[in-house]
Amino acid sequence: MPASGTVRATVPTGTPQFSRPAKAGLLRGPNAAVGSGQGTQAPGEGFALTIAQRECSKLTFEHDHDRHDVVVGVGLVAAKRASLVGRGPQLSDVHAAMDLFGLRAADVVGHRLTAPFSGLGHSYVAQRRFVDDVDSSKLLDSPSVDDAH
């Protein structure tokens, strides 16, 4: 009989150690970090940027180079709104963020409306400061067309 056909001994697996600490990445504390620059987490927050990009492409900008900063700002605020209620971002969150800054009501988005978003596309510190400055109560109280459906 060839060596490949012989029965080999098996190696038994050890008993799991119940006192072993869980993986560090899986530990979940009962209290999330709060404060300036900490943010709020929600599932799929990156999707807010996709929706914001799609919705901002429908706007007419006086200076097209302002579009990127506005898309980033709207996406961040929409993600914040979604995270406040503990869900992923939706179209209604993006519309609420756009309405908060008067973007959907404008025929042409000019410098007066894009000024708060200036430089957001290239500075993480500016992004955190911008999102922290948006009042959470205004986001939750802002009605949107999609919220009624």
C-alpha positions in Angstrom: 0.0 0.0 0.0 1.4 3.4 -0.9 2.1 6.0 1.9 -0.7 8.2 0.7 -3.2 5.5 1.4 -2.3 4.9 5.0 -4.4 6.3 7.8 -2.7 9.1 9.5 -3.2 10.2 13.1 -5.3 13.3 13.7 -4.4 16.2 15.8 -7.1 17.1 18.3 -8.0 20.8 18.6 -7.7 22.4 22.0 -10.6 23.5 24.1 -11.4 27.2 23.7 -10.3 29.4 26.5 -13.3 31.2 27.9 -11.3 33.7 29.9 -9.4 34.9 26.9 -10.1 38.5 26.0 -12.0 39.2 22.8 -10.3 40.7 19.8 -9.6 44.4 20.4 -11.5 45.5 17.3 -14.6 43.7 18.5 -14.8 45.3 21.9 -17.7 47.6 22.2 -17.9 50.0 25.1 -21.3 51.0 26.5 -20.5 54.7 26.0 -19.4 56.2 22.7 -16.9 59.0 22.8 -18.6 62.4 22.7 -17.3 65.9 22.2 -15.8 68.2 19.7 -14.3 66.3 16.7 -15.5 62.9 17.8 -18.3 62.6 15.3 -21.3 60.3 15.4 -21.2 56.8 13.8 -23.8 55.3 11.7 -23.8 52.4 9.2 -22.9 53.3 5.7 -22.1 56.9 6.2 -20.1 57.0 3.0 -23.3 56.6 1.0 -24.3 60.1 2.0 -21.5 61.4 -0.2 -22.8 59.4 -3.2 -26.3 60.8 -2.7 -25.0 64.3 -2.2 -22.9 64.1 -5.4 -25.9 62.9 -7.4 -28.2 65.7 -5.9 -25.6 68.5 -6.2 -25.1 67.6 -9.9 -28.7 68.9 -10.4 -27.7 72.4 -9.1 -26.4 75.2 -11.2 -23.3 76.8 -9.7 -22.1 80.3 -10.5 -18.5 79.0 -10.2 -18.3 75.3 -10.9 -15.1 74.9 -8.8 -17.2 75.3 -5.7 -19.2 72.2 -6.4 -16.7 69.7 -4.8 -16.7 71.6 -1.4 -20.5 71.8 -1.4 -20.8 68.1 -2.2 -18.5 67.2 0.7 -20.2 69.5 3.1 -23.7 68.3 2.2 -22.6 64.7 2.5 -21.1 65.2 5.9 -24.2 67.0 7.3 -26.5 64.3 5.8 -24.4 61.6 7.5 -24.6 63.5 10.8 -28.4 63.7 10.5 -28.7 59.9 9.7 -26.4 59.0 12.6 -28.4 61.1 15.1 -31.3 58.7 14.5 -29.1 55.6 14.3 -29.5 54.6 10.7 -27.7 54.9 7.4 -28.1 58.0 5.2 -31.1 58.4 2.9 -32.1 60.9 0.2 -34.2 62.8 2.8 -31.0 63.4 4.8 -29.3 65.0 1.8 -32.3 67.1 1.0 -32.5 68.3 4.6 -28.8 69.2 4.5 -29.3 71.1 1.3 -32.4 72.9 2.6 -30.6 73.9 5.7 -28.2 75.9 3.6 -30.8 77.0 1.1 -29.2 75.2 -1.9 -32.3 73.6 -3.4 -34.2 76.9 -3.3 -31.6 78.8 -5.3 -31.8 79.1 -9.1 -28.0 79.6 -9.2 -25.8 78.7 -6.3 -23.5 81.7 -5.8 -20.7 82.8 -3.5 -23.1 83.7 -0.7 -24.4 80.1 -0.5 -21.0 78.4 -1.1 -19.0 80.5 1.4 -19.7 78.2 4.4 -18.3 75.2 2.4 -15.1 76.9 1.3 -12.1 74.6 1.6 -14.0 71.6 3.0 -12.9 69.2 0.3 -9.3 69.4 1.3 -9.1 69.8 5.0 -10.3 67.1 7.5 -10.0 69.6 10.4 -12.3 72.0 8.6 -14.7 69.2 7.9 -14.9 68.2 11.6 -15.3 71.9 12.6 -18.0 72.4 10.0 -20.0 69.4 11.1 -19.6 70.2 14.8 -21.0 73.7 14.1 -24.2 72.4 12.6 -26.9 72.3 15.3 -28.3 68.8 15.8 -31.8 70.1 16.7 -32.0 72.0 13.4 -31.2 68.8 11.5 -33.8 66.8 13.3 -36.5 69.4 13.0 -35.9 70.1 9.3 -38.8 68.8 7.3 -38.1 67.2 3.9 -40.3 66.1 1.1 -39.1 62.5 1.4 -39.8 62.3 5.1 -43.6 62.6 4.5 -43.6 59.4 2.3 
